[in-house]
Amino acid sequence: MIDGKILKAADKRDTSELAVIVLSQFTKIKSVLYQLSYFKNIYGNIVPLALLNEISKEIKNIELEKDINQITTLNSLLSIENKKHPVPFI
């Protein structure tokens, strides 16, 4: 549209100005869409991370309340203790 009028294929006016306007508007819309997609992706990843964080906190609370260790914690403790002892000679 130029001055509120629609350009038609039979119109012989110069369209170079219109091409510049269309290109600039296209690039603006494209960048806004990329930003929107980026923010949707961030939001989609934040919710599961927050949930995992809450689960981790709850597991730690249960460990402290019942004085128990997860197998992963136990394995790391055993590994640390094994490193302190010398290796027997065979």
C-alpha positions in Angstrom: 0.0 0.0 0.0 1.3 3.4 -0.9 -0.7 6.3 0.6 -3.6 4.0 1.5 -3.9 2.6 -2.1 -3.1 -1.0 -3.0 -0.5 -1.5 -5.8 -1.7 -3.7 -8.6 0.3 -5.7 -11.1 -0.6 -3.4 -13.9 0.6 -0.3 -12.0 3.7 1.1 -13.6 4.9 3.2 -10.6 8.4 2.7 -9.2 8.4 -0.1 -6.6 12.0 0.2 -5.3 10.8 2.3 -2.4 8.1 -0.2 -1.6 10.6 -3.0 -1.8 12.8 -1.3 0.8 9.8 -0.8 3.1 8.7 -4.4 2.7 12.2 -5.7 3.4 12.7 -3.6 6.5 9.3 -4.6 7.9 10.0 -8.2 7.1 13.3 -8.1 9.0 11.6 -6.5 12.0 8.9 -9.1 12.0 11.5 -11.9 11.6 13.5 -10.7 14.6 10.4 -10.4 16.7 9.4 -13.9 15.8 12.9 -15.2 16.7 12.7 -13.4 20.0 9.3 -14.9 20.7 10.5 -18.4 19.9 13.6 -17.8 22.1 11.5 -16.7 25.0 9.1 -19.6 24.6 12.0 -22.0 24.6 13.4 -20.3 27.8 10.0 -20.6 29.5 9.7 -24.2 28.5 13.1 -25.0 30.1 12.6 -23.0 33.2 9.5 -24.8 34.5 11.1 -28.3 34.4 14.3 -26.9 36.0 12.3 -25.3 38.8 10.5 -28.6 39.3 13.7 -30.6 39.4 15.2 -28.1 41.9 12.2 -28.5 44.2 12.4 -32.3 43.9 16.1 -32.1 44.8 15.3 -29.9 47.9 12.7 -32.4 49.0 15.1 -35.3 48.7 17.7 -33.5 50.7 15.0 -32.8 53.4 14.0 -36.5 53.5 17.7 -37.5 53.8 18.2 -35.2 56.7 15.0 -36.2 58.5 15.5 -39.9 58.2 19.3 -39.8 58.4 19.7 -41.9 55.2 22.0 -41.6 52.2 21.3 -42.1 48.5 23.3 -44.7 46.7 25.1 -41.9 44.7 26.1 -40.2 47.9 27.3 -43.4 49.4 29.3 -44.2 46.3 31.1 -40.9 46.4 31.9 -41.3 50.2 33.3 -44.8 49.5 35.4 -43.5 46.7 36.8 -40.8 48.9 37.6 -43.3 51.6 39.2 -45.7 49.2 41.5 -43.1 47.9 42.9 -42.5 51.4 44.0 -46.1 51.7 47.1 -47.5 50.0 46.7 -50.1 47.2 47.8 -53.6 48.3 50.8 -55.0 46.4 49.9 -58.2 44.5 
